[in-house]
């Protein structure tokens, strides 16, 4: 199959050339169709490479995940896409998939209070003021993410129930662990700590997002409400 020169990127008006646009404005400035156009390089007699890319994207609902599922044979069915261009698209998407797979961090699994303490160690070590954090966990007790809820003074910080469970709901957490630090090094929970823990545990029960533990964190040790039978 042959194409007229008018269908190639080189013949477009400068503002329409995806390669030049990438050079001038950066990769983030390009649409998905323009990025695919760079891969396929040329269009047909009556369509630019961007036009061809738009047709491909429209056929799969503009969903790149669906595009990645198309085979070389599937892509070759589109007018303007031969085997070589289809191979280029498939190869580019496979590179993207492999990068995503490599970037995915292995989630830490919380099996005991020590695991939770170690997870927050980088965030709370050497803090001169109190902070309140939560660990959001999935059904396998793997850490979805640590979230800072508040930062306060030397002797206290706020644990807002609505904010805590808003974070849990938004990130589809199956359970949570509460952590706040005592810069003084005192591991004894105050009455306010106990009352707060009961309040948050009850809220978690009602929302079906159980509170598994509450840790009082110091630089050298920790206190676990669960380990001490106070949860």
C-alpha positions as a Markdown table, in Angstrom:
| # | Residue | x | y | z |
|---|---|---|---|---|
| 1 | Unk | 0.0 | 0.0 | 0.0 |
| 2 | Unk | 1.3 | 3.5 | -0.9 |
| 3 | Unk | 0.5 | 6.9 | 0.5 |
| 4 | Unk | 0.8 | 10.3 | -1.0 |
| 5 | Unk | 3.3 | 12.7 | 0.4 |
| 6 | Unk | 0.5 | 15.0 | 1.5 |
| 7 | Unk | -0.5 | 12.5 | 4.2 |
| 8 | Unk | 2.8 | 12.5 | 6.0 |
| 9 | Unk | 3.7 | 14.5 | 9.1 |
| 10 | Unk | 6.4 | 16.3 | 7.3 |
| 11 | Unk | 3.9 | 17.9 | 4.9 |
| 12 | Unk | 1.5 | 19.3 | 7.6 |
| 13 | Unk | 1.3 | 22.9 | 8.7 |
| 14 | Unk | 3.9 | 23.3 | 11.5 |
| 15 | Unk | 1.2 | 23.8 | 14.2 |
| 16 | Unk | -0.3 | 20.4 | 13.2 |
| 17 | Unk | 2.9 | 18.4 | 13.4 |
| 18 | Unk | 2.9 | 16.2 | 16.5 |
| 19 | Unk | 6.7 | 15.7 | 16.5 |
| 20 | Unk | 7.3 | 19.5 | 16.3 |
| 21 | Unk | 4.6 | 20.1 | 18.9 |
| 22 | Unk | 6.3 | 17.6 | 21.2 |
| 23 | Unk | 9.7 | 19.3 | 20.7 |
| 24 | Unk | 8.3 | 22.8 | 21.3 |
| 25 | Unk | 5.7 | 22.2 | 24.0 |
| 26 | Unk | 6.7 | 18.9 | 25.6 |
| 27 | Unk | 5.1 | 15.5 | 25.6 |
| 28 | Unk | 2.3 | 16.4 | 28.0 |
| 29 | Unk | 0.9 | 18.9 | 25.4 |
| 30 | Unk | 0.0 | 16.2 | 23.0 |
| 31 | Unk | -3.3 | 14.4 | 22.8 |
| 32 | Unk | -3.5 | 10.6 | 22.7 |
| 33 | Unk | -4.2 | 10.8 | 19.0 |
| 34 | Unk | -1.2 | 13.0 | 18.4 |
| 35 | Unk | 1.1 | 10.6 | 20.3 |
| 36 | Unk | -0.2 | 7.6 | 18.3 |
| 37 | Unk | 0.2 | 9.7 | 15.1 |
| 38 | Unk | 3.9 | 9.9 | 15.9 |
| 39 | Unk | 4.1 | 6.1 | 16.1 |
| 40 | Unk | 2.3 | 5.5 | 12.8 |
| 41 | Unk | 4.1 | 8.5 | 11.1 |
| 42 | Unk | 1.9 | 8.8 | 8.0 |
| 43 | Unk | -1.8 | 8.7 | 7.1 |
| 44 | Unk | -3.6 | 7.9 | 3.9 |
| 45 | Unk | -4.4 | 9.8 | 0.7 |
| 46 | Unk | -7.3 | 11.6 | 2.4 |
| 47 | Unk | -6.4 | 11.3 | 6.1 |
| 48 | Unk | -3.6 | 12.5 | 8.3 |
| 49 | Unk | -1.9 | 10.2 | 10.8 |
| 50 | Unk | -3.9 | 12.1 | 13.5 |
| 51 | Unk | -7.1 | 11.3 | 11.7 |
| 52 | Unk | -6.2 | 7.7 | 11.5 |
| 53 | Unk | -5.3 | 7.7 | 15.2 |
| 54 | Unk | -8.6 | 9.3 | 16.1 |
| 55 | Unk | -10.6 | 6.7 | 14.3 |
| 56 | Unk | -8.7 | 3.9 | 16.1 |
| 57 | Unk | -9.3 | 5.6 | 19.5 |
| 58 | Unk | -13.0 | 6.2 | 18.8 |
| 59 | Unk | -13.5 | 2.5 | 18.0 |
| 60 | Unk | -12.3 | 1.6 | 21.5 |
| 61 | Unk | -14.1 | 4.4 | 23.4 |
| 62 | Unk | -10.9 | 6.5 | 23.7 |
| 63 | Unk | -9.7 | 4.0 | 26.3 |
| 64 | Unk | -6.0 | 3.3 | 26.2 |
| 65 | Unk | -6.4 | 0.1 | 28.2 |
| 66 | Unk | -8.6 | -1.2 | 25.5 |
| 67 | Unk | -6.1 | -0.1 | 22.8 |
| 68 | Unk | -3.5 | -2.2 | 24.6 |
| 69 | Unk | -5.7 | -5.3 | 24.1 |
| 70 | Unk | -5.7 | -5.0 | 20.4 |
| 71 | Unk | -3.6 | -7.4 | 18.5 |
| 72 | Unk | -1.5 | -6.7 | 15.4 |
| 73 | Unk | -4.3 | -8.3 | 13.3 |
| 74 | Unk | -6.9 | -6.1 | 15.0 |
| 75 | Unk | -4.9 | -2.9 | 14.3 |
| 76 | Unk | -4.2 | -3.9 | 10.7 |
| 77 | Unk | -7.9 | -3.8 | 10.0 |
| 78 | Unk | -7.9 | 0.0 | 10.2 |
| 79 | Unk | -7.4 | 1.8 | 6.9 |
| 80 | Unk | -3.9 | 3.3 | 6.9 |
| 81 | Unk | -2.5 | 0.8 | 9.4 |
| 82 | Unk | -0.3 | -1.9 | 7.9 |
| 83 | Unk | 1.5 | -4.6 | 9.8 |
| 84 | Unk | 4.6 | -2.5 | 10.4 |
| 85 | Unk | 2.6 | 0.3 | 12.0 |
| 86 | Unk | 0.5 | -2.1 | 14.0 |
| 87 | Unk | 3.7 | -3.7 | 15.4 |
| 88 | Unk | 5.0 | -0.3 | 16.3 |
| 89 | Unk | 1.8 | 0.5 | 18.3 |
| 90 | Unk | 1.8 | -2.8 | 20.0 |
| 91 | Unk | 5.5 | -2.5 | 21.0 |
| 92 | Unk | 5.0 | 1.0 | 22.4 |
| 93 | Unk | 2.0 | -0.1 | 24.5 |
| 94 | Unk | 3.9 | -3.1 | 25.8 |
| 95 | Unk | 6.8 | -0.9 | 26.9 |
| 96 | Unk | 4.3 | 1.2 | 28.8 |
| 97 | Unk | 2.8 | -1.8 | 30.4 |
| 98 | Unk | 6.2 | -3.1 | 31.5 |
| 99 | Unk | 7.1 | 0.3 | 32.9 |
| 100 | Unk | 3.9 | 0.4 | 34.9 |
| 101 | Unk | 4.6 | -3.1 | 36.2 |
| 102 | Unk | 8.1 | -2.1 | 37.4 |
| 103 | Unk | 6.9 | 1.1 | 39.0 |
| 104 | Unk | 4.3 | -0.6 | 41.1 |
| 105 | Unk | 5.7 | -0.8 | 44.6 |
| 106 | Unk | 5.3 | -4.0 | 46.5 |
| 107 | Unk | 2.8 | -3.2 | 49.2 |
| 108 | Unk | 3.9 | -3.8 | 52.8 |
| 109 | Unk | 1.7 | -6.3 | 54.7 |
| 110 | Unk | 0.8 | -5.5 | 58.3 |
| 111 | Unk | 0.9 | -8.7 | 60.4 |
| 112 | Unk | 1.5 | -7.1 | 63.8 |
| 113 | Unk | 1.9 | -3.8 | 65.6 |
| 114 | Unk | 5.6 | -3.8 | 64.9 |
| 115 | Unk | 4.9 | -3.8 | 61.2 |
| 116 | Unk | 2.7 | -0.7 | 61.6 |
| 117 | Unk | 5.3 | 1.1 | 63.7 |
| 118 | Unk | 8.0 | 0.4 | 61.1 |
| 119 | Unk | 5.7 | 1.7 | 58.3 |
| 120 | Unk | 5.3 | 5.1 | 60.0 |
| 121 | Unk | 8.9 | 5.3 | 61.3 |
| 122 | Unk | 10.1 | 7.4 | 58.3 |
| 123 | Unk | 7.2 | 9.8 | 58.8 |
| 124 | Unk | 7.2 | 10.3 | 62.5 |
| 125 | Unk | 10.9 | 9.9 | 63.6 |
| 126 | Unk | 12.4 | 12.9 | 65.3 |
| 127 | Unk | 9.2 | 15.0 | 65.1 |
| 128 | Unk | 9.2 | 17.8 | 67.8 |
| 129 | Unk | 5.4 | 18.1 | 67.6 |
| 130 | Unk | 2.4 | 15.7 | 67.6 |
| 131 | Unk | 1.0 | 14.4 | 64.4 |
| 132 | Unk | -1.9 | 12.0 | 63.7 |
| 133 | Unk | -1.7 | 9.5 | 60.9 |
| 134 | Unk | -3.6 | 6.6 | 59.6 |
| 135 | Unk | -2.6 | 3.5 | 57.7 |
| 136 | Unk | -5.2 | 2.5 | 55.1 |
| 137 | Unk | -5.3 | -1.2 | 54.5 |
| 138 | Unk | -6.9 | -3.5 | 51.9 |
| 139 | Unk | -8.6 | -6.9 | 52.7 |
| 140 | Unk | -5.2 | -8.6 | 52.7 |
| 141 | Unk | -3.9 | -6.1 | 55.4 |
| 142 | Unk | -1.6 | -4.6 | 52.8 |
| 143 | Unk | -0.9 | -0.9 | 53.1 |
| 144 | Unk | -2.7 | 1.2 | 50.5 |
| 145 | Unk | -1.1 | 4.3 | 51.8 |
| 146 | Unk | -0.2 | 6.2 | 55.0 |
| 147 | Unk | -2.2 | 9.5 | 55.4 |
| 148 | Unk | -1.4 | 12.4 | 57.7 |
| 149 | Unk | -4.6 | 13.6 | 59.3 |
| 150 | Unk | -3.3 | 16.5 | 61.4 |
| 151 | Unk | -0.2 | 18.2 | 62.8 |
| 152 | Unk | -0.4 | 20.0 | 66.1 |
| 153 | Unk | 1.7 | 21.3 | 69.0 |
| 154 | Unk | 4.0 | 19.7 | 71.5 |
| 155 | Unk | 1.2 | 18.2 | 73.6 |
| 156 | Unk | -1.6 | 17.5 | 71.2 |
| 157 | Unk | -3.2 | 17.3 | 67.8 |
| 158 | Unk | -6.6 | 16.8 | 66.3 |
| 159 | Unk | -8.1 | 13.5 | 65.1 |
| 160 | Unk | -11.1 | 14.5 | 63.0 |
| 161 | Unk | -13.5 | 11.5 | 62.7 |
| 162 | Unk | -15.1 | 12.8 | 59.5 |
| 163 | Unk | -11.7 | 13.4 | 57.8 |
| 164 | Unk | -10.3 | 10.1 | 58.9 |
| 165 | Unk | -13.1 | 8.0 | 57.4 |
| 166 | Unk | -13.5 | 10.3 | 54.4 |
| 167 | Unk | -9.9 | 9.2 | 53.5 |
| 168 | Unk | -10.7 | 5.6 | 54.2 |
| 169 | Unk | -13.8 | 5.7 | 52.0 |
| 170 | Unk | -12.2 | 7.6 | 49.1 |
| 171 | Unk | -9.3 | 5.1 | 48.9 |
| 172 | Unk | -11.6 | 2.0 | 49.4 |
| 173 | Unk | -9.8 | 0.9 | 52.5 |
| 174 | Unk | -11.1 | -2.2 | 54.2 |
| 175 | Unk | -9.6 | -1.3 | 57.6 |
| 176 | Unk | -7.4 | 1.3 | 59.2 |
| 177 | Unk | -4.7 | 1.7 | 61.9 |
| 178 | Unk | -4.5 | 4.9 | 63.9 |
| 179 | Unk | -1.1 | 6.3 | 64.9 |
| 180 | Unk | -0.1 | 9.4 | 66.7 |
| 181 | Unk | 3.3 | 10.3 | 68.3 |
| 182 | Unk | 4.3 | 11.5 | 71.7 |
| 183 | Unk | 7.4 | 13.8 | 71.3 |
| 184 | Unk | 7.9 | 13.5 | 75.1 |
| 185 | Unk | 8.7 | 9.8 | 74.8 |
| 186 | Unk | 5.8 | 9.0 | 77.2 |
| 187 | Unk | 4.1 | 5.8 | 76.1 |
| 188 | Unk | 1.2 | 5.9 | 78.5 |
| 189 | Unk | -2.1 | 6.7 | 76.8 |
| 190 | Unk | -4.0 | 9.6 | 78.2 |
| 191 | Unk | -7.7 | 9.5 | 79.0 |
| 192 | Unk | -8.2 | 11.6 | 75.9 |
| 193 | Unk | -6.3 | 9.0 | 73.8 |
| 194 | Unk | -8.6 | 6.3 | 75.2 |
| 195 | Unk | -11.8 | 8.2 | 74.6 |
| 196 | Unk | -10.7 | 9.1 | 71.0 |
| 197 | Unk | -9.9 | 5.4 | 70.3 |
| 198 | Unk | -13.3 | 4.3 | 71.5 |
| 199 | Unk | -15.0 | 6.9 | 69.4 |
| 200 | Unk | -13.1 | 6.1 | 66.2 |
| 201 | Unk | -13.6 | 2.3 | 66.8 |
| 202 | Unk | -17.3 | 2.8 | 67.0 |
| 203 | Unk | -17.4 | 5.0 | 63.9 |
| 204 | Unk | -15.4 | 2.3 | 62.0 |
| 205 | Unk | -17.8 | -0.4 | 63.2 |
| 206 | Unk | -20.8 | 1.6 | 61.9 |
| 207 | Unk | -19.1 | 2.2 | 58.5 |
| 208 | Unk | -17.7 | -1.4 | 58.3 |
| 209 | Unk | -14.2 | -0.1 | 58.2 |
| 210 | Unk | -12.8 | -1.5 | 61.4 |
| 211 | Unk | -10.0 | 0.1 | 63.4 |
| 212 | Unk | -7.5 | -2.6 | 63.9 |
| 213 | Unk | -5.1 | -0.8 | 66.2 |
| 214 | Unk | -4.0 | 2.5 | 67.6 |
| 215 | Unk | -0.3 | 3.1 | 68.2 |
| 216 | Unk | 1.3 | 5.7 | 70.4 |
| 217 | Unk | 4.6 | 6.3 | 68.6 |
| 218 | Unk | 7.9 | 7.4 | 70.1 |
| 219 | Unk | 11.3 | 7.4 | 68.5 |
| 220 | Unk | 12.4 | 4.3 | 70.5 |
| 221 | Unk | 9.3 | 2.3 | 71.2 |
| 222 | Unk | 5.5 | 2.3 | 70.8 |
| 223 | Unk | 2.3 | 1.4 | 72.7 |
| 224 | Unk | -0.3 | -0.7 | 70.9 |
| 225 | Unk | -3.9 | -0.5 | 72.1 |
| 226 | Unk | -4.6 | -3.9 | 70.4 |
| 227 | Unk | -1.7 | -5.6 | 72.1 |
| 228 | Unk | -2.7 | -4.3 | 75.5 |
| 229 | Unk | -6.3 | -5.3 | 75.1 |
| 230 | Unk | -7.6 | -1.8 | 75.1 |
| 231 | Unk | -9.2 | -1.8 | 71.6 |
